[in-house]
């Protein structure tokens, strides 16, 4: 299977993603996974390859690849304040889900039979701005999914703390729905190995909330509440 900058052991190590609660519930209800185009990702400097014009390394940039690529971002960090601080502020409703790169890639490939060469999972490499400029000047092949996927695994060193893993699919822009997302069929019950609630509040009423999450998702696996901000038991 197409995996980038990851060894066999990396494929089975946990990765994490924080999502709005309603989106998690929707995924379980629809049995679909939603991908967004890289152009919608928040870092304005990111994915510079998509903005370079019509030619990379002397080869034409395939507009179908550029317009059709979609993906999802995960992290290898399991205990990081920046994740909850950025995505699950007090008053918001988010959940953290856990999986592995192998599970995610297998499901993506299974949902797109015969298109394995368009499905990728990879670990993001972090480089200084000078190094990224040198890569652009040396040329990035924008005519093949594999080479394009390699280029999309680059990010500025300032974001290295994110320890990001990206799941990518090179499809067709026309397959996206009116909200700009591309949804593919997969049962989250086969992909997700844990659901975690944010570290807000003092934990009182957690059992009731846990039962509610289980009822909404019908997830039979482990459901926990993060204790990141709880006082130490000692």
Buried (B, 14 or more C-beta within 10 A) or exposed (E): EBBBEBEEEBBEBBBBBBBBBEEBBBBBEEEBBBBBBBBEBEEEEBBBBBEBEEEBBEBEBBEEBBBBBBBBBBBBBBEBEEBBEEBBEEEEEBBBBBBBBBBBBBBBBBBBEEBBEBBBBBBBBBBEEEBBEEBBEEEBBBEBBEBBBBBBBBBBEEBEEBBBBBBBBBBEBEEBEEEEBBBBEBBBEEBBBBBBBBBBBEEEEBEEBBEEBBEBBEBEEEBEBBEBEEEEEE
